Amino acid sequence: MKYPSVLPFGELLPKLEQFDAIIDVRSPLEFAEDHLPGAINCPVLDDAQRVQVGTTYKTVSAFEAKKLGATLVAKNIAHHIENQFLGCPQDWKPLIYCWRGGNRSGAMALIFARIGWPVTQLEGGYKAYRQHVNTELVALPQAFNFNVLCGPTGSGKSRLLQVLASQGAQVLDLEKLAAHRGSVLGDLPTAPQPSQKHFESLLWELLSKFDPARPVFVEAESKKVGKLRVPDSLMAKMRSSPCTTVELSISDRVALLMQDYLHFVADPVLLNTQLDFLTHLHGKEKIAHWHQLALSSKTSELVDELLRKHYDPGYLQSISRNFVRLGEATSISLQNISDDAFQCAARQLNELANNPLSA
């Protein structure tokens, strides 16, 4: 085969794991927004250089921009070879791509091929990959049998998904992929949410690995998880799928939320900042009362009130309207919030989902 070879994403998809490296040569900002699964970023133009070349193209000429770009690209490719790839053997197989599979990836692929590496360039680049993801996220959800975990805030649904995954079940944890717990208090202090495009890439990557013959467990979510939107096809499939209601006592729900939201327990000022977003629903007097509970370290009392007066009424209104099979849902009760209780509940769920006639 003559290298560099140029192949469309459809032909490369079954072979992605055969590449020793997937190299995204776009700028760091482009890479941060989204990239192919497993890709590393080796920009042939960094963010500032890309702007510089583009400005030269617009204000001077295409010829001067190409000269400048060639100089910068050559230096950057040399830097990457020297610092990352110099020790790679002759049979090392990289896949290289840029935005549309053109000049940037072509420059690196040509040099790699001249060195002697069997390099492949992605035809159409990231744009072709993105089109594939968009198409698949419409069709893929229809291939699976989802089991939707329902239950009010703090009933243990997210933790149950984690335990199910540890037991080998197929789990689609939307809140984990979105780095958000799906409510006004859902921001994770150490993990910013991904971009919408990267969230969709993570979804596609996970769904494409699932076995359609086995159930997929997912938590009932609204159309948005934090700032991110769940794809319409997936949302529609979830809302028409069988449900399982997770039950837990109110006292245990409070205790579970105290564990899961330790950052708010430790920082009542941060908690109160988030509670301010509920003023339009509950009024200034109620929010001031909740502020005082937080500042007085009466967090468990605050959580109990939030559940009874904010989360539970909203949940009951939303869940019955959106999940059409809730009325025929099976239920599973958590005896407490111990590890053993979650392990037991997860085994029961697996049994029910894999043998529905036994329910």
Backbone hydrogen bonds in HBPLUS format (Angstrom, degrees):
<---DONOR---> <-ACCEPTOR-->    atom                        ^
c    i                          cat <-CA-CA->   ^        H-A-AA   ^      H-
h    n   atom  resd res      DA  || num        DHA   H-A  angle D-A-AA Bond
n    s   type  num  typ     dist DA aas  dist angle  dist       angle   num
A0005-SER N   A0119-VAL O   3.18 MM 114  6.65 156.5  2.23 153.6 153.0     1
A0121-GLN N   A0005-SER O   2.70 MM 116  6.07 164.9  1.72 164.7 170.1     2
A0007-LEU N   A0121-GLN O   3.08 MM 114  6.50 151.6  2.17 163.8 172.7     3
A0123-GLU N   A0007-LEU O   2.77 MM 116  5.20 172.0  1.77 133.3 134.2     4
A0011-GLU N   A0008-PRO O   3.16 MM   3  5.66 131.3  2.41 109.5 120.2     5
A0012-LEU N   A0008-PRO O   3.19 MM   4  6.46 144.9  2.32 144.0 154.4     6
A0012-LEU N   A0009-PHE O   3.01 MM   3  4.90 119.6  2.39  93.3 109.6     7
A0013-LEU N   A0009-PHE O   2.85 MM   4  5.85 147.9  1.95 161.5 165.9     8
A0015-LYS N   A0012-LEU O   2.72 MM   3  5.16 144.3  1.85 117.5 129.8     9
A0016-LEU N   A0013-LEU O   3.43 MM   3  5.41 174.0  2.43 108.1 109.8    10
A0018-GLN N   A0015-LYS O   2.82 MM   3  5.33 153.6  1.88 118.1 127.1    11
A0019-PHE N   A0016-LEU O   3.25 MM   3  5.81 163.1  2.28 113.6 118.3    12
A0020-ASP N   A0093-LYS O   2.72 MM  73  5.24 146.8  1.83 144.8 154.2    13
A0095-LEU N   A0021-ALA O   2.84 MM  74  6.25 155.0  1.90 157.3 165.8    14
A0040-ILE N   A0022-ILE O   2.89 MM  18  6.31 154.3  1.95 165.3 172.5    15
A0023-ILE N   A0095-LEU O   2.69 MM  72  6.00 170.9  1.70 173.8 174.2    16
A0097-TYR N   A0023-ILE O   3.03 MM  74  6.45 152.6  2.10 168.9 170.1    17
A0024-ASP N   A0040-ILE O   2.86 MM  16  5.95 177.0  1.86 173.7 174.1    18
A0042-CYS N   A0024-ASP O   2.96 MM  18  6.03 158.5  2.00 144.4 151.5    19
A0025-VAL N   A0097-TYR O   3.06 MM  72  6.31 170.2  2.07 170.1 172.8    20
A0044-VAL N   A0025-VAL O   3.10 MM  19  5.53 156.3  2.16 140.2 135.0    21
A0031-PHE N   A0027-SER O   2.99 MM   4  6.26 162.1  2.02 157.9 163.5    22
A0032-ALA N   A0028-PRO O   2.86 MM   4  6.00 155.3  1.92 146.8 153.5    23
A0033-GLU N   A0029-LEU O   3.21 MM   4  6.39 145.3  2.33 141.3 148.7    24
A0039-ALA N   A0036-LEU O   3.10 MM   3  5.50 160.6  2.14 137.7 136.1    25
A0050-ARG N   A0046-ASP O   2.88 MM   4  6.03 155.5  1.94 157.1 163.9    26
A0051-VAL N   A0047-ASP O   3.22 MM   4  6.50 155.1  2.28 144.3 149.9    27
A0052-GLN N   A0048-ALA O   2.95 MM   4  6.19 154.4  2.01 144.4 152.3    28
A0053-VAL N   A0049-GLN O   2.90 MM   4  6.14 160.8  1.93 154.2 157.3    29
A0054-GLY N   A0050-ARG O   3.04 MM   4  6.17 162.4  2.07 144.2 149.6    30
A0055-THR N   A0051-VAL O   2.83 MM   4  5.99 155.8  1.89 151.0 157.4    31
A0056-THR N   A0052-GLN O   3.05 MM   4  6.23 156.3  2.10 144.0 150.4    32
A0057-TYR N   A0053-VAL O   2.97 MM   4  6.22 152.7  2.04 147.8 155.4    33
A0058-LYS N   A0054-GLY O   3.12 MM   4  6.39 151.9  2.21 143.9 150.4    34
A0059-THR N   A0055-THR O   2.85 MM   4  5.95 162.6  1.88 155.3 160.2    35
A0060-VAL N   A0056-THR O   2.87 MM   4  5.21 151.5  1.95 135.8 141.8    36
A0061-SER N   A0056-THR O   3.17 MM   5  6.48 130.7  2.43 145.8 156.4    37
A0065-ALA N   A0061-SER O   3.08 MM   4  6.27 155.2  2.14 144.4 151.8    38
A0066-LYS N   A0062-ALA O   2.91 MM   4  6.11 152.8  1.98 148.3 155.2    39
A0067-LYS N   A0063-PHE O   3.07 MM   4  6.37 154.4  2.14 147.8 154.4    40
A0068-LEU N   A0064-GLU O   3.03 MM   4  6.24 166.7  2.05 148.7 152.2    41
A0069-GLY N   A0065-ALA O   2.77 MM   4  5.92 163.9  1.80 149.3 154.8    42
A0070-ALA N   A0066-LYS O   2.83 MM   4  5.89 159.7  1.87 145.3 150.6    43
A0071-THR N   A0067-LYS O   3.10 MM   4  6.30 157.7  2.15 146.6 152.1    44
A0072-LEU N   A0068-LEU O   3.07 MM   4  6.35 166.6  2.09 156.3 159.2    45
A0073-VAL N   A0069-GLY O   2.80 MM   4  5.88 166.7  1.82 156.0 160.5    46
A0074-ALA N   A0070-ALA O   2.97 MM   4  5.95 162.9  2.00 144.2 149.0    47
A0075-LYS N   A0071-THR O   3.20 MM   4  6.39 160.3  2.24 144.2 149.3    48
A0076-ASN N   A0072-LEU O   2.96 MM   4  6.19 161.3  2.00 151.4 156.8    49
A0077-ILE N   A0073-VAL O   2.87 MM   4  6.03 163.4  1.90 156.1 160.4    50
A0078-ALA N   A0074-ALA O   3.05 MM   4  6.16 162.2  2.08 145.1 150.3    51
A0079-HIS N   A0075-LYS O   2.98 MM   4  6.22 150.0  2.07 142.6 151.1    52
A0080-HIS N   A0076-ASN O   2.98 MM   4  6.28 157.5  2.03 149.9 155.0    53
A0081-ILE N   A0077-ILE O   2.95 MM   4  6.22 163.5  1.98 155.7 160.0    54
A0082-GLU N   A0078-ALA O   2.97 MM   4  6.08 166.5  1.99 148.9 153.0    55
A0083-ASN N   A0079-HIS O   2.93 MM   4  6.00 154.7  2.00 148.2 155.0    56
A0084-GLN N   A0080-HIS O   2.80 MM   4  5.48 145.6  1.92 145.8 151.7    57
A0085-PHE N   A0081-ILE O   3.16 MM   4  4.69 134.7  2.38 109.8 122.4    58
A0086-LEU N   A0081-ILE O   2.83 MM   5  5.46 110.8  2.31 170.0 163.2    59
A0088-CYS N   A0085-PHE O   3.04 MM   3  5.36 168.6  2.05 117.0 120.1    60
A0092-TRP N   A0089-PRO O   3.15 MM   3  5.44 161.4  2.19 115.0 116.6    61
A0120-THR N   A0094-PRO O   3.06 MM  26  6.43 160.6  2.10 157.3 163.5    62
A0096-ILE N   A0120-THR O   2.86 MM  24  6.29 158.9  1.90 159.4 166.5    63
A0122-LEU N   A0096-ILE O   2.95 MM  26  6.21 161.0  1.98 161.1 164.8    64
A0126-TYR N   A0098-CYS O   2.76 MM  28  6.02 165.8  1.78 159.2 163.0    65
A0127-LYS N   A0099-TRP O   2.93 MM  28  5.91 166.6  1.95 165.6 165.2    66
A0106-GLY N   A0102-GLY O   2.86 MM   4  5.68 148.0  1.96 150.7 161.3    67
A0107-ALA N   A0103-ASN O   2.97 MM   4  6.00 148.6  2.07 145.4 150.9    68
A0109-ALA N   A0105-SER O   2.88 MM   4  6.01 164.6  1.90 153.4 158.6    69
A0110-LEU N   A0106-GLY O   2.95 MM   4  5.96 155.9  2.01 142.9 148.7    70
A0111-ILE N   A0107-ALA O   3.27 MM   4  6.49 162.9  2.30 146.2 149.9    71
A0112-PHE N   A0108-MET O   2.95 MM   4  6.14 164.4  1.98 154.8 159.6    72
A0113-ALA N   A0109-ALA O   2.90 MM   4  6.04 155.7  1.96 146.2 153.0    73
A0114-ARG N   A0110-LEU O   3.00 MM   4  6.24 151.5  2.08 144.5 152.1    74
A0115-ILE N   A0111-ILE O   3.01 MM   4  6.31 142.1  2.16 144.1 154.4    75
A0116-GLY N   A0112-PHE O   3.13 MM   4  6.48 142.7  2.27 140.0 149.9    76
A0117-TRP N   A0112-PHE O   3.15 MM   5  5.69 153.0  2.23 155.9 148.7    77
A0116-GLY N   A0113-ALA O   3.03 MM   3  5.00 120.8  2.40  92.3 107.5    78
A0119-VAL N   A0117-TRP O   2.90 MM   2  5.58 124.1  2.22 112.6  96.2    79
A0125-GLY N   A0122-LEU O   3.12 MM   3  5.17 157.5  2.17 114.5 120.0    80
A0128-ALA N   A0124-GLY O   3.23 MM   4  4.93 150.1  2.33 114.2 118.5    81
A0128-ALA N   A0125-GLY O   3.12 MM   3  5.60 128.1  2.40 109.3 120.4    82
A0129-TYR N   A0125-GLY O   3.31 MM   4  6.72 157.0  2.37 146.9 153.4    83
A0130-ARG N   A0126-TYR O   2.79 MM   4  6.05 161.0  1.83 159.2 164.4    84
A0131-GLN N   A0127-LYS O   3.06 MM   4  6.29 153.3  2.14 143.2 149.7    85
A0132-HIS N   A0128-ALA O   3.10 MM   4  6.36 150.8  2.19 143.1 150.7    86
A0133-VAL N   A0129-TYR O   3.00 MM   4  6.36 158.1  2.05 153.5 159.0    87
A0134-ASN N   A0130-ARG O   3.00 MM   4  6.24 165.3  2.02 153.1 156.6    88
A0135-THR N   A0131-GLN O   3.09 MM   4  6.26 160.8  2.13 146.0 150.8    89
A0136-GLU N   A0132-HIS O   2.91 MM   4  6.10 164.0  1.94 154.5 159.2    90
A0137-LEU N   A0133-VAL O   2.92 MM   4  6.04 155.4  1.98 154.2 159.7    91
A0138-VAL N   A0135-THR O   3.25 MM   3  5.52 149.9  2.34 103.0 111.7    92
A0139-ALA N   A0135-THR O   3.40 MM   4  6.77 154.3  2.47 143.8 150.1    93
A0140-LEU N   A0136-GLU O   2.64 MM   4  5.46 169.4  1.65 162.3 166.3    94
A0142-GLN N   A0139-ALA O   3.14 MM   3  5.84 140.8  2.30 120.3 129.8    95
A0143-ALA N   A0140-LEU O   2.88 MM   3  5.57 162.9  1.91 127.2 132.7    96
A0144-PHE N   A0141-PRO O   3.32 MM   3  5.80 168.8  2.33 114.6 117.8    97
A0216-VAL N   A0145-ASN O   2.99 MM  71  6.17 155.0  2.05 148.7 151.5    98
A0147-ASN N   A0216-VAL O   2.80 MM  69  6.01 153.6  1.87 152.3 153.2    99
A0218-VAL N   A0147-ASN O   3.09 MM  71  6.26 158.9  2.14 150.5 150.3   100
A0148-VAL N   A0242-PRO O   3.01 MM  94  6.28 172.2  2.01 158.8 156.9   101
A0244-THR N   A0148-VAL O   2.81 MM  96  6.05 155.1  1.87 158.1 156.5   102
A0149-LEU N   A0218-VAL O   2.76 MM  69  6.12 161.7  1.80 154.5 160.8   103
A0220-ALA N   A0149-LEU O   2.98 MM  71  5.79 165.4  2.00 151.1 146.4   104
A0150-CYS N   A0244-THR O   2.81 MM  94  5.91 168.6  1.82 148.9 152.5   105
A0246-VAL N   A0150-CYS O   2.73 MM  96  6.03 166.4  1.75 159.9 160.5   106
A0155-SER N   A0152-PRO O   3.10 MM   3  5.78 142.7  2.25 149.1 146.9   107
A0160-LEU N   A0156-GLY O   2.87 MM   4  5.93 149.2  1.96 147.4 156.8   108
A0161-LEU N   A0157-LYS O   2.95 MM   4  6.27 148.7  2.05 147.8 155.7   109
A0162-GLN N   A0158-SER O   3.15 MM   4  6.50 153.5  2.22 144.7 151.2   110
A0163-VAL N   A0159-ARG O   3.05 MM   4  6.38 155.4  2.12 147.5 153.6   111
A0164-LEU N   A0160-LEU O   2.85 MM   4  6.07 160.5  1.89 151.1 157.0   112
A0165-ALA N   A0161-LEU O   2.94 MM   4  6.17 159.4  1.99 150.0 154.9   113
A0166-SER N   A0162-GLN O   3.04 MM   4  6.32 152.7  2.12 142.1 149.7   114
A0167-GLN N   A0163-VAL O   3.04 MM   4  6.32 130.8  2.29 142.4 155.4   115
A0167-GLN N   A0164-LEU O   3.08 MM   3  5.11 135.0  2.29  96.6 109.3   116
A0169-ALA N   A0164-LEU O   3.00 MM   5  5.36 158.2  2.05 151.2 144.2   117
A0168-GLY N   A0165-ALA O   3.00 MM   3  5.14 161.2  2.04 108.3 112.8   118
A0217-PHE N   A0170-GLN O   2.88 MM  47  6.28 166.6  1.89 159.5 157.5   119
A0172-LEU N   A0217-PHE O   2.85 MM  45  6.10 171.9  1.85 170.5 171.5   120
A0177-LEU N   A0173-ASP O   3.08 MM   4  6.40 164.0  2.10 155.3 159.5   121
A0178-ALA N   A0174-LEU O   2.88 MM   4  5.97 148.8  1.98 143.8 152.9   122
A0179-ALA N   A0175-GLU O   2.89 MM   4  5.75 110.2  2.38 132.1 146.8   123
A0180-HIS N   A0175-GLU O   3.08 MM   5  5.20 163.7  2.10 144.4 149.6   124
A0179-ALA N   A0176-LYS O   3.23 MM   3  5.02 151.8  2.31  96.1 104.5   125
A0181-ARG N   A0186-GLY O   2.92 MM   5  4.10 160.7  1.96 112.5 119.0   126
A0186-GLY N   A0183-SER O   2.86 MM   3  4.73 155.2  1.92 115.8 115.0   127
A0191-ALA N   A0188-LEU O   3.36 MM   3  5.45 164.0  2.39 107.6 112.3   128
A0199-PHE N   A0195-SER O   2.93 MM   4  6.10 158.1  1.98 151.4 157.7   129
A0200-GLU N   A0196-GLN O   3.05 MM   4  6.30 154.8  2.11 146.0 152.3   130
A0201-SER N   A0197-LYS O   2.94 MM   4  6.27 144.9  2.07 141.6 151.9   131
A0202-LEU N   A0198-HIS O   2.88 MM   4  6.16 157.6  1.93 151.5 156.6   132
A0203-LEU N   A0199-PHE O   2.98 MM   4  6.27 152.9  2.05 144.5 152.3   133
A0204-TRP N   A0200-GLU O   2.89 MM   4  6.10 167.0  1.91 149.2 152.4   134
A0205-GLU N   A0201-SER O   2.88 MM   4  6.05 166.4  1.90 152.1 156.1   135
A0206-LEU N   A0202-LEU O   3.08 MM   4  6.22 160.7  2.12 145.6 150.2   136
A0207-LEU N   A0203-LEU O   2.89 MM   4  6.06 176.9  1.89 162.7 163.6   137
A0208-SER N   A0204-TRP O   2.90 MM   4  5.86 157.3  1.95 151.2 157.1   138
A0209-LYS N   A0206-LEU O   3.07 MM   3  5.44 152.5  2.15 108.3 116.8   139
A0210-PHE N   A0207-LEU O   3.14 MM   3  5.29 154.2  2.21 105.1 112.8   140
A0214-ARG N   A0211-ASP O   3.03 MM   3  5.68 168.5  2.04 123.2 126.9   141
A0230-VAL N   A0223-LYS O   2.81 MM   7  5.45 169.6  1.83 156.8 160.3   142
A0225-VAL N   A0228-LEU O   2.75 MM   3  5.25 151.3  1.83 151.4 159.7   143
A0228-LEU N   A0225-VAL O   3.21 MM   3  5.25 159.5  2.25 122.6 120.1   144
A0235-MET N   A0231-PRO O   2.96 MM   4  6.20 163.8  1.98 158.9 164.2   145
A0236-ALA N   A0232-ASP O   2.88 MM   4  6.06 163.5  1.91 153.8 157.8   146
A0237-LYS N   A0233-SER O   3.08 MM   4  6.24 157.6  2.14 142.2 148.2   147
A0238-MET N   A0234-LEU O   2.93 MM   4  6.15 162.4  1.96 153.8 158.2   148
A0239-ARG N   A0235-MET O   3.00 MM   4  6.19 163.4  2.03 151.6 155.9   149
A0240-SER N   A0237-LYS O   3.28 MM   3  5.34 143.2  2.42  97.7 107.9   150
A0241-SER N   A0238-MET O   3.09 MM   3  5.17 165.6  2.11 110.5 113.9   151
A0324-VAL N   A0239-ARG O   3.24 MM  85  6.38 135.2  2.46 158.9 165.3   152
A0245-THR N   A0330-THR O   2.79 MM  85  6.23 162.4  1.82 157.7 158.1   153
A0332-ILE N   A0245-THR O   2.84 MM  87  6.22 155.3  1.90 169.0 169.1   154
A0247-GLU N   A0332-ILE O   2.91 MM  85  6.13 162.6  1.94 156.0 158.1   155
A0334-LEU N   A0247-GLU O   2.91 MM  87  6.10 174.7  1.91 169.3 168.0   156
A0253-ARG N   A0249-SER O   2.90 MM   4  6.18 147.3  2.01 147.9 158.3   157
A0254-VAL N   A0250-ILE O   3.02 MM   4  6.26 156.6  2.07 146.6 151.6   158
A0255-ALA N   A0251-SER O   3.09 MM   4  6.36 161.2  2.13 143.3 148.3   159
A0256-LEU N   A0252-ASP O   2.85 MM   4  6.01 154.8  1.91 146.6 153.5   160
A0257-LEU N   A0253-ARG O   2.98 MM   4  6.17 164.4  2.00 151.3 154.9   161
A0258-MET N   A0254-VAL O   2.99 MM   4  6.20 149.6  2.09 147.5 156.2   162
A0259-GLN N   A0255-ALA O   3.16 MM   4  6.45 142.4  2.31 138.9 148.1   163
A0259-GLN N   A0256-LEU O   3.08 MM   3  5.15 124.0  2.41  95.7 109.8   164
A0260-ASP N   A0256-LEU O   2.94 MM   4  6.25 157.5  1.99 150.2 156.8   165
A0261-TYR N   A0257-LEU O   2.90 MM   4  5.84 142.2  2.04 146.8 154.2   166
A0264-PHE N   A0261-TYR O   3.03 MM   3  5.56 137.6  2.21 111.0 121.5   167
A0265-VAL N   A0261-TYR O   3.19 MM   4  6.58 154.4  2.25 147.2 155.0   168
A0266-ALA N   A0262-LEU O   2.88 MM   4  6.08 154.7  1.95 151.1 157.0   169
A0267-ASP N   A0264-PHE O   3.19 MM   3  4.92 136.8  2.39  90.2 102.3   170
A0270-LEU N   A0267-ASP O   3.11 MM   3  5.48 120.2  2.49 107.0 120.0   171
A0271-LEU N   A0267-ASP O   3.12 MM   4  6.48 158.6  2.17 149.9 156.6   172
A0272-ASN N   A0268-PRO O   2.87 MM   4  6.04 157.9  1.92 145.3 150.6   173
A0273-THR N   A0269-VAL O   3.02 MM   4  6.28 145.1  2.15 142.4 151.8   174
A0274-GLN N   A0270-LEU O   3.24 MM   4  6.60 151.4  2.33 147.2 153.3   175
A0274-GLN N   A0271-LEU O   3.12 MM   3  5.30 120.3  2.49  98.6 112.4   176
A0275-LEU N   A0271-LEU O   2.93 MM   4  6.27 152.7  2.01 148.1 156.8   177
A0276-ASP N   A0272-ASN O   3.11 MM   4  6.28 136.5  2.30 141.4 150.3   178
A0277-PHE N   A0274-GLN O   3.06 MM   3  5.72 154.1  2.13 115.5 122.2   179
A0278-LEU N   A0275-LEU O   2.90 MM   3  5.54 164.6  1.92 120.1 125.2   180
A0279-THR N   A0276-ASP O   3.14 MM   3  5.43 167.3  2.15 115.4 117.0   181
A0281-LEU N   A0278-LEU O   2.96 MM   3  5.38 144.5  2.09 109.6 120.4   182
A0282-HIS N   A0278-LEU O   3.04 MM   4  6.28 153.9  2.11 157.5 165.7   183
A0283-GLY N   A0279-THR O   2.73 MM   4  4.84 150.4  1.82 140.5 142.8   184
A0287-ILE N   A0283-GLY O   3.21 MM   4  6.44 165.3  2.24 151.8 156.2   185
A0288-ALA N   A0284-LYS O   2.90 MM   4  5.99 155.5  1.96 146.6 153.3   186
A0289-HIS N   A0285-GLU O   3.07 MM   4  6.33 150.5  2.16 142.9 150.7   187
A0290-TRP N   A0286-LYS O   2.96 MM   4  6.33 155.5  2.02 149.4 156.0   188
A0291-HIS N   A0287-ILE O   2.80 MM   4  6.07 152.0  1.87 149.0 157.5   189
A0292-GLN N   A0288-ALA O   3.04 MM   4  6.28 156.4  2.09 144.6 149.9   190
A0293-LEU N   A0289-HIS O   3.09 MM   4  6.44 152.6  2.16 146.1 153.3   191
A0294-ALA N   A0290-TRP O   3.06 MM   4  6.33 159.6  2.10 150.1 154.9   192
A0295-LEU N   A0291-HIS O   2.91 MM   4  6.21 165.3  1.93 156.8 160.7   193
A0296-SER N   A0292-GLN O   2.91 MM   4  5.95 134.0  2.12 141.0 152.8   194
A0298-LYS N   A0293-LEU O   2.86 MM   5  4.97 153.3  1.93 166.2 160.5   195
A0297-SER N   A0294-ALA O   3.16 MM   3  5.29 159.8  2.20 110.2 112.3   196
A0302-LEU N   A0298-LYS O   3.03 MM   4  6.33 153.2  2.10 147.8 156.1   197
A0303-VAL N   A0299-THR O   2.83 MM   4  6.08 162.7  1.86 156.6 160.4   198
A0304-ASP N   A0300-SER O   3.01 MM   4  6.18 159.2  2.05 145.4 150.9   199
A0305-GLU N   A0301-GLU O   3.07 MM   4  6.33 157.2  2.12 145.3 150.9   200
A0306-LEU N   A0302-LEU O   2.86 MM   4  6.14 159.9  1.90 154.5 160.6   201
A0307-LEU N   A0303-VAL O   2.94 MM   4  6.15 157.3  1.99 151.2 156.7   202
A0308-ARG N   A0304-ASP O   3.08 MM   4  6.30 170.0  2.09 150.8 153.2   203
A0309-LYS N   A0305-GLU O   2.84 MM   4  5.77 161.6  1.87 154.4 159.4   204
A0310-HIS N   A0306-LEU O   2.91 MM   4  5.12 142.4  2.05 129.2 136.7   205
A0311-TYR N   A0306-LEU O   2.90 MM   5  6.25 158.7  1.94 154.3 160.5   206
A0312-ASP N   A0307-LEU O   2.82 MM   5  5.54 162.6  1.85 150.9 155.6   207
A0314-GLY N   A0310-HIS O   3.38 MM   4  6.39 160.0  2.42 144.7 150.5   208
A0315-TYR N   A0311-TYR O   2.84 MM   4  5.98 153.9  1.91 153.6 161.8   209
A0316-LEU N   A0312-ASP O   3.00 MM   4  6.17 171.3  2.01 160.3 160.8   210
A0317-GLN N   A0313-PRO O   3.22 MM   4  6.34 154.8  2.29 143.0 149.3   211
A0318-SER N   A0314-GLY O   3.04 MM   4  6.15 157.8  2.09 146.1 152.1   212
A0319-ILE N   A0315-TYR O   2.83 MM   4  5.79 175.7  1.83 165.1 166.4   213
A0322-ASN N   A0318-SER O   3.05 MM   4  6.16 151.1  2.13 154.4 161.8   214
A0323-PHE N   A0319-ILE O   3.05 MM   4  5.75 164.3  2.08 148.3 151.8   215
A0326-LEU N   A0323-PHE O   3.14 MM   3  5.72 156.9  2.19 125.2 124.8   216
A0328-GLU N   A0325-ARG O   3.18 MM   3  5.64 148.7  2.28 109.7 117.8   217
A0329-ALA N   A0326-LEU O   3.00 MM   3  5.02 162.7  2.04 114.5 115.2   218
A0342-PHE N   A0338-SER O   3.22 MM   4  6.59 157.1  2.28 149.9 155.1   219
A0343-GLN N   A0339-ASP O   2.91 MM   4  6.14 159.0  1.96 153.1 159.6   220
A0344-CYS N   A0340-ASP O   2.92 MM   4  6.07 160.6  1.96 148.4 153.5   221
A0345-ALA N   A0341-ALA O   2.99 MM   4  6.15 160.4  2.03 143.8 149.4   222
A0346-ALA N   A0342-PHE O   2.90 MM   4  6.01 155.9  1.96 146.5 153.1   223
A0347-ARG N   A0343-GLN O   3.07 MM   4  6.32 155.1  2.14 145.5 151.6   224
A0348-GLN N   A0344-CYS O   3.04 MM   4  6.34 155.6  2.10 147.5 154.4   225
A0349-LEU N   A0345-ALA O   2.90 MM   4  6.16 156.9  1.96 149.2 155.5   226
A0350-ASN N   A0346-ALA O   2.96 MM   4  6.17 163.7  1.99 150.3 154.4   227
A0351-GLU N   A0347-ARG O   3.02 MM   4  6.22 156.8  2.08 145.0 151.2   228
A0352-LEU N   A0348-GLN O   2.90 MM   4  6.17 161.1  1.94 151.9 156.8   229
A0353-ALA N   A0349-LEU O   2.86 MM   4  6.03 164.6  1.88 157.2 161.2   230
A0354-ASN N   A0350-ASN O   3.00 MM   4  6.03 154.3  2.06 145.8 152.3   231
A0355-ASN N   A0351-GLU O   2.88 MM   4  5.80 130.4  2.13 139.3 151.5   232
A0358-SER N   A0355-ASN O   2.93 MM   3  5.73 162.2  1.97 126.3 132.1   233
A0359-ALA N   A0356-PRO O   3.17 MM   3  5.49 162.1  2.21 108.6 114.2   234
